[in-house]
Amino acid sequence: MSGHNKWSSIKHRKGAQDAKRGKVFTKIIREITVAVRESGKELDTNSKLRTILLKAKEANMPKDTVQTAIKRGAGEIQGEIYNEITYEGYGPSGVAVLVEALTDNKNRTASEVRNTFDKHGGNLGESGCVGWMFSRKGLIIIGEGNTSEDHLMNLTVEAGAEDISHEADEFEITTASSSLDAVRKILEDAGLEIKSAEITMLPQNTIKLEGKDAEKMLKLMNSLEDNEDVQNVYANFEIDEKLIEKFAEN
């Protein structure tokens, strides 16, 4: 679990820079469009859309941009049709890597993802080769603030919180995927600062990486994340915190 959590921290630190480059907006727009196309635009009945709109708010996405994406997903205005695809493969030292993409051109995305794996010492595998190593969960990151692990557990355990960890100046709360909304609402009602809340894939175990393999793995993850078609990347690795800090600064 720690391998994913540390990569989540990296993504959180990179978020502001990515937003400035427009990368975050592009990916969120696609997520909104697909969520509305699948389950409609009513927030009361579309939990996936509620979660994505929180992400849009965190990224300071303009309301007009959000509404345009919703209308596109509802078919009220024309736009590209995106397909959801999951790629599975291996990084350095056999690290399991799961890639979720939304694309309007499957051949282009498959080629780009394969080339990225090859370039950074990994290889794309067959469907199902590593997916079984991950579990779908809710993940909420909140600021340390005036709270404690015991207080958070008391607040959220009955709503579906399964685990709470303390990373740097943040708490990470893992929930059942179906309990993400309920736990998030309790935290909001308690006045706690929610930095992110998302459905994620957590590895059942992790591989410790050092030296060149650790650097290659971070570069592989970053290059995959930089692809506009790629929405999320998950992997079962963990590395030294100092290397993470150094990478996040670059």
N, C-alpha and C positions, 0 to 999 in steps of 0.2 A: 504493500500500500504506500509505503514511504516514497518509492520511486516516482509514482504518479504525482503525489502531493508536491514533491520538490519541483517537478516540471511545471505543475500548475502555478507555483510561486514565480517561476521564471516568466511564464506567459503573462502573469499579472503585472510584473514589473515592466515588461515590454509593451504592455497595452497602450500606454499613452503615446509612445513613439509610433506604433503601428497605426493608431487612429489618425495621427497627423499625416501619415502616408496614404490614408484612405483604405488600407487593407481591411481593417476591422469592419468598416461600413459595408464594403462589398460583400463580405461573408455574412454579415447579419441580414442584409437585404435578401440574400438568397434563402436564408433560414426562415425568415418571415414569410416569404412567398410560398415556400413549400409547406410550412405549417398551416397556412390559411387554405391552400389548395387541398390539403388532406382532411382538415377538420373544421373549416369555416373560420369566420372572423370574430365570432362571439367569444369574448374572454371567459365567460362563465363555463363554457363547454370545451374550451381548448387550452388545456394546461400547458401544452408545449409552447403555444403562442405566448402565454403569460410569462414563461421563463425566458423566452427570447426577447420579449419587450423589456424585461429587466436588464438584460445584457445591453440592449440598445440605449437604455437610460444611462447605464454605467459608462458607455462610450460617448455620451453626449451627442447622440445622433439627433439631428433636427426632426421635429414632429412631422414636417411636410414629407421628409424622406421616408419616415416610417409609414405614413398613411399611403404614400404612393406604392410602397411594397405590399401593403395589405390589399389595396385595390387590384394590384397585378395578380396576387395570389387568388383573389376572388373572381378573376376574369373580367373585372370592370374596365380594365385597360389592357392593351396588348403587352406582351413581354416574352422573354425566353422561357422554355420549359426545362426545368432542372430535374435530373435523376439522382437518386441517392445510391452511392456505391461504396462498399467497404473493401479495402485492400488489406492483405495480411502479408507479413514478411518478417525478416530477421535483420538485426543490426549487428555491429561488432560483438564478438563473444557469444553469439547466439541469442541476443536480446530479442524478445518478442515485440513486434511493432504492429499496431492496429491503426489504420488510416481511414477516416470517414470523409467522404467527398460529396459535393453537390456539383454536377456538371451538365452542360448542354452539349458536350461532345465526349463520349466515353473513350473513343480511340485516342484523342489528344491527352486526356487526363491519365489514362493507363500508361501511355508512353512516357509522359513527364514523371510520373511517380516511379516507374521502373528505372528510369535514368538517374533519378535522385538516389535511390537505394544503391545502384551500382557505383555511383560517384563517391559515396561515403562509406564504402566497405560493407554494405549490406546486400541483401537480395530479396526480391519480391517472391512470395510463395503462393501456394494454391489456396483457394478459398477454404476456410476452416482449419488451416494449419496452426494458428495461434489464438483464434477467437475464444476457444474454450478456457484459456488462461485468465480471462477477464470476466468481471461481474458488473452489470449495469447498476449504478448507484446514484444517489443524489449527493452533491458536494457543495457545502456552503462555507464560504470564507468570511469571517467577521473580524473587525478590529479588536484588539486586546481590550481597550477601554476600561471601564470600571466593572469588570466581571471576572469570573473565575471558571475553571473547568467544572467544579462541583455545581456552581450556579447554573451553568449552561445545561448540564446533564439533568438537573431538576426541572428546568424549563421545558426541555425538548424530548425527553426519553419516551413519554407517553404518546407523543405525536409521531414517533417513528425514528428518532435519532438512534443510530447504532454504535457510533464511535466518535470520540472527540479527542483531537490532538492539538498540541501547542507548538507552532512553528514560528520562530522569530517573534514578531510582534502581532501575530495573528492566531486565531483559533480556527481549526478546520473541522467541520461537523459532517460526518458521513451518515446518510440516511438510506432507507429503502427508496428506490426510484419513485414509487407511488406516494411517498410521504414528503417529498421535497417541498411542495406548496404549503402543507400544514406546518412543517417545522419553520419554514421561512416566515410565515405569518406570525407565529408566536414570537420569533426574534424581533420582527418589526414592531409588534405591539409592545414589546418590552423596551423599545427605544434603542436597540443595539444597532451599530453600524454594519450593514451588510455590504461587503466588497464585491462578492459575486455569489451566484447561486445557479447551479447547472446540473444537468444529467450528464454523468461521465462514465467511463469504464475503468474500474480499478483492478490492477493485477493481483492475482492470488499469492504470488511470491515475487521476489526481485533478485536481480543479479548485481553484484557489486562490481563497478568498473573503476579502473585506475589508468593513469597515464594516457597514452595515445588512443586507446580504445574509448576512454571517457570523452576525450575531445572529439573523436570521430562521431560518437553517439550524439553529442550535443549539436554538432554541425548537421547531422542527418535530421534530427528533430526540427531544428530551426529552418532548414531548407524545405522540408515538407510543409511546415507551417506557413512559409512564405508563398506557397503556391495558392493562387486565388481560388482554385477549385477545391482545395482541402479545407475542411471545416475543423476537424479535430484530429490530433495524433496522440496515441497512448502507447506506453512502453513499460516493460517490467525491469527497469534499472534503477540503481541508486549510485551516487557518486559523492565525493567529498564536498562539503558545503563551500569551501573556499573556491573551488573550481566553478561552482554554480554562480557565486557572487561575481567572479571575474567574467564569466560568460555573459551574465545579465547586464553588465556595464558596457559591453561592446555593441 
